[in-house]
Amino acid sequence: MIECPEEKVVEILKNNRIDIAATLPCDRIKALLPLISGSIDTIPLTREENGVGICGGAYLGGKRPVMIIQSTGIGNMINALLSFNQTYGIPLPVLASWRGVYKESIEAQWEFGKKLPSILDAAGIKFTIIKKRDELDGMDLAIKDAFDNLRPHVILVSPAVWESSSCNVPEPLEITPRISELDFKSVIRKPKIARYDAIKVLAGVVDDDIIIANLGIPAKELYEIKDRELNFYMLGSMGLASSIGLGVALALKRHVYVIDGDGSLLMNPNALVAIGSYNPENLTVVAIDNAAYGSTGNQETATGSQIDLELLAKACGIAGTVKVHTQDELKEALLKKTGFIHVIVKPVNAKCKEIPISAREIKQRFMKAICL
């Protein structure tokens, strides 16, 4: 009998060369998470979908990631697992503490937990159920399946696995005493350039740097301006561009530029929280703000009159930020490799053709170029 099944799980992860774990807590795995963070580089998450992007970026950069979450978070990940992982062929083993089924006292867990296998099956997402300790070897097979077949694989682990475990639970952490201080004055002027102009400036300064391009028209504009193998074009998964960029930046030493937008960043501000936690020197988010959902007809976003993205980035802990309105200002900020560049642009879309490369071709040539 395994006295500490948590140690068995860590052993399985290490044997599969897992080198990054993106985690969100669950009461049932409170003894497992500290063991993992003590053995594997761990990225604490604030939302599960954000972890899909970070892990995907890490994989593109040559790492072998895993997500460890509560099963309820899978509901936040379904679209990303299909439109990103399944579409591009990006592996992701997801170890999920399966709530709502075994000795579950929280009524709100019941409906989703009981229906989760059927939901995954209907979505075409491979999954494995582990109901007891002597089935833990199934986790090893599931992780291998994810990487061998380039797909997500969800591992639903029953709370029964952890019952009567001998593993210790660490004492809770205390708040770190600190001073938060902000001296910030922002002026947003009438835009003079379009997003196309901004992307053209970026394309002109990159050498062997990486560009992660947001979905829709931004990716199409970049493709038309300067297609290159070190461009990763997003075709779906709105909100994950900066998350993917963070994952790539953490995996590599090469500089990473992310072309993101106001609509996408407002959809997933968790990406900025994660970036602010690490402040990698090799990551620049080019937040192109036209105060509109440009790819869907220029519907207004909250940045038109309410939200200042540079202030939001500062609040999330991102150290280097700047706001620019002209091509010259943007070029200067890019050459300095500023961490967050808030670019104010007109809500104008260039007429560009669809990108004539499939998602898997985009991934394959991108990863090949990184290895050169």
C-alpha positions as CSV (number, residue, x, y, z in Angstrom):
1,M,0.0,0.0,0.0
2,I,1.3,3.5,-0.9
3,E,1.4,5.5,2.3
4,C,2.0,8.8,0.5
5,P,0.4,8.7,-3.0
6,E,1.4,12.3,-3.5
7,E,5.0,11.2,-3.7
8,K,4.1,8.6,-6.3
9,V,2.5,11.3,-8.4
10,V,5.6,13.5,-8.2
11,E,7.7,10.5,-9.2
12,I,5.5,9.9,-12.2
13,L,5.8,13.5,-13.3
14,K,9.6,13.5,-13.0
15,N,9.9,10.2,-14.8
16,N,8.0,11.8,-17.7
17,R,10.5,14.7,-17.7
18,I,7.8,17.3,-16.7
19,D,9.7,20.5,-16.0
20,I,6.9,23.1,-15.6
21,A,3.7,22.7,-13.5
22,A,0.9,25.3,-13.7
23,T,-1.3,25.0,-10.7
24,L,-4.5,26.1,-9.0
25,P,-5.4,24.7,-5.6
26,C,-8.0,22.2,-4.4
27,D,-8.6,21.1,-0.8
28,R,-8.2,17.5,-1.9
29,I,-4.6,18.0,-3.2
30,K,-3.3,20.4,-0.6
31,A,-0.5,17.9,0.3
32,L,0.4,17.3,-3.3
33,L,1.0,20.9,-4.5
34,P,3.8,21.7,-2.0
35,L,5.6,18.5,-3.1
36,I,5.3,19.4,-6.7
37,S,6.5,23.0,-6.2
38,G,9.5,21.6,-4.3
39,S,10.5,19.4,-7.2
40,I,9.3,21.1,-10.4
41,D,9.2,24.7,-11.5
42,T,5.7,25.8,-10.6
43,I,3.6,28.6,-12.0
44,P,0.7,29.5,-9.7
45,L,-2.4,30.5,-11.7
46,T,-5.3,32.8,-11.1
47,R,-7.5,31.2,-13.8
48,E,-7.3,27.9,-15.5
49,E,-7.6,29.1,-19.1
50,N,-4.6,31.3,-18.6
51,G,-2.6,28.2,-17.7
52,V,-3.5,26.6,-21.0
53,G,-1.8,29.5,-22.8
54,I,1.2,29.6,-20.5
55,C,1.7,25.8,-20.8
56,G,1.3,26.0,-24.6
57,G,3.9,28.7,-24.8
58,A,6.3,26.7,-22.6
59,Y,5.8,23.6,-24.9
60,L,6.5,25.7,-28.0
61,G,9.7,26.8,-26.2
62,G,10.8,23.2,-25.7
63,K,9.4,22.5,-22.2
64,R,7.2,19.6,-21.0
65,P,4.4,21.2,-19.0
66,V,1.5,19.8,-16.9
67,M,-1.5,21.5,-15.4
68,I,-2.7,20.5,-11.9
69,I,-6.1,21.9,-11.0
70,Q,-9.5,21.3,-9.5
71,S,-11.9,19.6,-12.0
72,T,-14.3,22.6,-11.9
73,G,-11.7,24.6,-13.8
74,I,-12.0,22.4,-16.8
75,G,-15.2,24.3,-17.6
76,N,-13.0,27.4,-18.1
77,M,-10.7,25.6,-20.4
78,I,-12.8,23.7,-22.9
79,N,-12.6,26.2,-25.8
80,A,-8.9,26.7,-25.3
81,L,-8.2,23.0,-25.2
82,L,-10.1,22.6,-28.5
83,S,-9.2,25.8,-30.4
84,F,-5.6,25.9,-29.3
85,N,-4.3,22.5,-28.1
86,Q,-6.3,20.2,-30.4
87,T,-6.1,22.5,-33.4
88,Y,-2.4,23.1,-33.3
89,G,-1.4,19.7,-31.9
90,I,0.0,21.0,-28.6
91,P,0.1,18.4,-25.8
92,L,-1.1,19.1,-22.3
93,P,-1.6,16.6,-19.5
94,V,-4.1,18.0,-17.0
95,L,-4.2,16.4,-13.6
96,A,-7.6,17.3,-12.2
97,S,-8.8,16.7,-8.7
98,W,-12.2,15.2,-9.5
99,R,-14.9,16.9,-7.4
100,G,-18.6,16.3,-7.2
101,V,-18.6,12.5,-7.3
102,Y,-16.9,10.9,-4.3
103,K,-18.0,11.8,-0.8
104,E,-18.8,15.3,-2.0
105,S,-20.5,17.5,0.5
106,I,-20.7,20.7,-1.6
107,E,-23.9,20.6,-3.6
108,A,-22.6,23.1,-6.2
109,Q,-19.9,20.5,-7.2
110,W,-22.4,17.8,-8.0
111,E,-23.8,18.7,-11.4
112,F,-20.6,19.5,-13.3
113,G,-18.6,16.7,-11.5
114,K,-21.0,14.0,-12.5
115,K,-21.4,15.2,-16.1
116,L,-17.7,15.9,-16.6
117,P,-16.8,12.6,-18.3
118,S,-19.6,13.0,-20.7
119,I,-18.6,16.6,-21.4
120,L,-15.0,15.6,-22.2
121,D,-16.2,12.7,-24.3
122,A,-18.5,14.9,-26.3
123,A,-15.7,17.4,-26.9
124,G,-13.4,14.7,-28.1
125,I,-10.9,15.4,-25.3
126,K,-9.1,12.2,-24.2
127,F,-9.4,11.5,-20.5
128,T,-8.5,8.9,-17.9
129,I,-10.3,8.2,-14.6
130,I,-8.2,7.2,-11.5
131,K,-10.5,6.0,-8.7
132,K,-8.0,4.5,-6.3
133,R,-4.3,4.4,-5.5
134,D,-3.5,1.2,-7.3
135,E,-4.6,2.9,-10.5
136,L,-2.0,5.6,-10.3
137,D,0.1,4.0,-13.1
138,G,-2.7,5.1,-15.4
139,M,-1.4,8.7,-14.9
140,D,1.9,7.7,-16.4
141,L,0.2,6.3,-19.5
142,A,-2.0,9.4,-19.8
143,I,0.9,11.8,-19.7
144,K,2.7,9.7,-22.4
145,D,-0.4,9.7,-24.5
146,A,-0.6,13.5,-24.4
147,F,3.0,14.0,-25.6
148,D,3.1,11.0,-28.0
149,N,-0.2,12.0,-29.7
150,L,0.2,15.8,-29.4
151,R,-3.1,16.4,-27.6
152,P,-4.6,17.4,-24.2
153,H,-5.3,14.5,-21.9
154,V,-7.3,15.1,-18.7
155,I,-6.7,12.8,-15.7
156,L,-9.6,12.8,-13.3
157,V,-8.3,11.8,-9.9
158,S,-10.8,10.8,-7.3
159,P,-10.4,12.2,-3.7
160,A,-10.3,8.5,-2.6
161,V,-6.7,8.4,-3.9
162,W,-5.6,10.8,-1.2
163,E,-7.6,9.3,1.8
164,S,-5.4,8.5,4.8
165,S,-2.3,9.8,3.1
166,S,0.7,10.2,5.4
167,C,1.9,13.3,3.6
168,N,2.1,16.4,5.7
169,V,0.2,19.6,4.8
170,P,2.4,22.8,5.3
171,E,1.4,25.7,7.4
172,P,-0.4,28.5,5.6
173,L,1.7,31.4,4.4
174,E,1.3,34.9,5.9
175,I,0.9,38.1,4.0
176,T,4.3,39.7,3.1
177,P,4.6,43.2,4.6
178,R,5.2,45.7,1.9
179,I,4.4,49.2,0.6
180,S,2.5,49.8,-2.6
181,E,3.1,53.2,-4.1
182,L,2.1,54.6,-7.5
183,D,2.8,57.9,-9.1
184,F,1.1,57.8,-12.5
185,K,-0.3,60.4,-14.8
186,S,-1.7,59.2,-18.1
187,V,-2.6,61.2,-21.2
188,I,-4.4,59.4,-24.0
189,R,-4.3,61.6,-27.1
190,K,-6.2,61.3,-30.4
191,P,-4.6,58.4,-32.3
192,K,-2.5,59.2,-35.4
193,I,-1.6,55.8,-36.6
194,A,-3.4,52.5,-37.4
195,R,-2.6,49.1,-36.0
196,Y,-1.1,48.2,-39.4
197,D,1.4,51.0,-39.0
198,A,2.3,49.8,-35.5
199,I,2.8,46.2,-36.6
200,K,5.0,47.4,-39.5
201,V,7.2,49.2,-37.0
202,L,7.6,46.1,-34.9
203,A,8.3,43.9,-38.0
204,G,11.1,46.4,-38.9
205,V,13.0,46.1,-35.6
206,V,12.9,42.4,-34.9
207,D,15.9,40.3,-35.9
208,D,15.8,36.7,-34.6
209,D,13.3,37.7,-32.0
210,I,9.9,35.9,-31.6
211,I,6.5,37.4,-32.3
212,I,3.3,36.0,-31.0
213,A,0.4,37.5,-33.0
214,N,-3.1,37.9,-31.6
215,L,-5.9,36.2,-33.5
216,G,-7.9,37.7,-36.3
217,I,-6.9,40.8,-38.2
218,P,-3.6,41.5,-36.2
219,A,-2.2,38.1,-37.3
220,K,-3.3,38.7,-40.9
221,E,-1.7,42.1,-40.9
222,L,1.6,40.7,-39.6
223,Y,1.5,37.9,-42.1
224,E,1.1,40.4,-45.0
225,I,3.7,42.8,-43.6
226,K,6.4,40.3,-42.8
227,D,5.8,36.6,-42.7
228,R,8.6,34.7,-41.0
229,E,9.0,31.3,-39.3
230,L,9.5,32.9,-35.9
231,N,6.0,34.4,-36.1
232,F,3.4,32.4,-34.2
233,Y,0.0,33.2,-35.6
234,M,-3.0,32.6,-33.3
235,L,-6.1,31.5,-35.1
236,G,-8.4,31.2,-32.1
237,S,-8.4,31.2,-28.3
238,M,-9.0,34.9,-27.8
239,G,-7.3,36.3,-24.7
240,L,-4.3,33.9,-24.7
241,A,-1.7,35.8,-26.8
242,S,0.1,37.3,-23.8
243,S,-0.2,34.0,-21.9
244,I,1.5,32.1,-24.7
245,G,4.1,34.8,-24.9
246,L,4.9,34.5,-21.2
247,G,5.2,30.7,-21.5
248,V,7.6,31.0,-24.4
249,A,9.6,33.7,-22.6
250,L,10.0,31.6,-19.5
251,A,11.2,28.7,-21.6
252,L,13.7,30.5,-23.8
253,K,16.3,33.3,-23.5
254,R,15.3,34.8,-26.8
255,H,13.3,38.0,-26.7
256,V,9.5,37.6,-27.2
257,Y,7.2,40.3,-28.6
258,V,3.4,39.8,-28.2
259,I,1.0,41.6,-30.4
260,D,-2.0,41.8,-28.2
261,G,-5.2,44.0,-28.2
262,D,-7.5,45.8,-25.8
263,G,-10.4,43.4,-26.4
264,S,-8.2,40.3,-25.7
265,L,-6.5,41.8,-22.7
266,L,-9.8,42.8,-21.1
267,M,-11.0,39.2,-21.7
268,N,-8.0,37.7,-19.9
269,P,-6.4,40.3,-17.6
270,N,-5.1,37.3,-15.7
271,A,-2.3,37.2,-18.3
272,L,-1.0,40.5,-17.0
273,V,-1.2,39.3,-13.4
274,A,1.0,36.3,-14.4
275,I,3.4,38.5,-16.3
276,G,3.7,40.9,-13.4
277,S,4.6,38.0,-11.1
278,Y,7.7,37.2,-13.2
279,N,8.5,40.4,-15.1
280,P,10.8,38.5,-17.6
281,E,13.3,40.8,-19.2
282,N,12.9,38.9,-22.5
283,L,9.1,39.7,-22.9
284,T,7.5,42.7,-24.4
285,V,3.7,43.0,-24.7
286,V,2.7,45.4,-27.5
287,A,-0.8,46.3,-26.4
288,I,-2.4,47.8,-29.5
289,D,-5.4,49.7,-28.3
290,N,-8.0,50.9,-30.8
291,A,-10.8,50.9,-28.2
292,A,-12.7,48.4,-30.4
293,Y,-13.1,44.7,-31.2
294,G,-11.4,45.2,-34.6
295,S,-11.9,41.8,-36.0
296,T,-15.7,41.7,-35.4
297,G,-16.9,45.0,-36.6
298,N,-15.2,47.6,-34.4
299,Q,-17.6,47.3,-31.4
300,E,-16.5,49.6,-28.6
301,T,-14.4,48.2,-25.7
302,A,-14.0,49.6,-22.2
303,T,-10.7,51.3,-23.1
304,G,-12.5,54.0,-25.1
305,S,-13.7,55.8,-22.0
306,Q,-13.0,53.8,-18.9
307,I,-9.9,51.5,-18.7
308,D,-6.3,52.6,-19.2
309,L,-4.3,49.5,-20.1
310,E,-1.0,50.9,-19.0
311,L,-2.4,51.6,-15.6
312,L,-3.9,48.1,-15.5
313,A,-0.5,46.7,-16.4
314,K,1.2,48.7,-13.6
315,A,-1.5,47.5,-11.1
316,C,-0.6,43.9,-12.1
317,G,3.0,44.5,-11.2
318,I,4.5,44.9,-14.6
319,A,7.6,47.0,-14.0
320,G,8.4,48.7,-17.3
321,T,5.5,50.4,-19.1
322,V,5.1,53.2,-21.6
323,K,2.3,54.8,-23.6
324,V,3.0,55.7,-27.3
325,H,1.0,57.5,-30.0
326,T,3.4,57.7,-32.9
327,Q,5.6,55.3,-34.9
328,D,8.8,57.0,-33.7
329,E,7.7,56.6,-30.0
330,L,6.8,53.0,-30.6
331,K,10.2,52.3,-32.3
332,E,12.1,53.8,-29.4
333,A,10.1,51.7,-26.9
334,L,10.7,48.5,-28.9
335,L,14.4,49.1,-29.2
336,K,14.5,49.5,-25.4
337,K,12.6,46.3,-25.1
338,T,10.1,47.9,-22.7
339,G,8.0,45.3,-20.9
340,F,4.5,46.7,-21.7
341,I,3.9,49.2,-24.6
342,H,0.5,50.7,-24.7
343,V,0.0,51.8,-28.3
344,I,-3.0,54.1,-29.1
345,V,-4.2,53.5,-32.6
346,K,-7.2,54.3,-34.9
347,P,-9.9,51.7,-35.2
348,V,-9.0,50.9,-38.8
349,N,-8.4,47.5,-40.3
350,A,-6.3,46.8,-43.3
351,K,-7.8,44.6,-46.0
352,C,-5.8,41.4,-45.7
353,K,-6.3,37.8,-46.9
354,E,-6.6,34.8,-44.7
355,I,-3.3,33.3,-43.6
356,P,-2.7,30.4,-46.0
357,I,-1.0,28.2,-43.4
358,S,-2.7,25.6,-41.3
359,A,-2.4,25.7,-37.5
360,R,-0.2,22.7,-37.3
361,E,2.1,24.0,-40.0
362,I,2.4,27.3,-38.1
363,K,3.4,25.4,-35.0
364,Q,5.8,23.0,-36.8
365,R,7.7,25.7,-38.6
366,F,7.8,27.9,-35.5
367,M,9.3,25.2,-33.3
368,K,11.8,24.2,-36.0
369,A,12.9,27.8,-36.4
370,I,13.4,28.1,-32.6
371,C,15.8,25.1,-32.7
372,L,17.9,26.5,-35.5
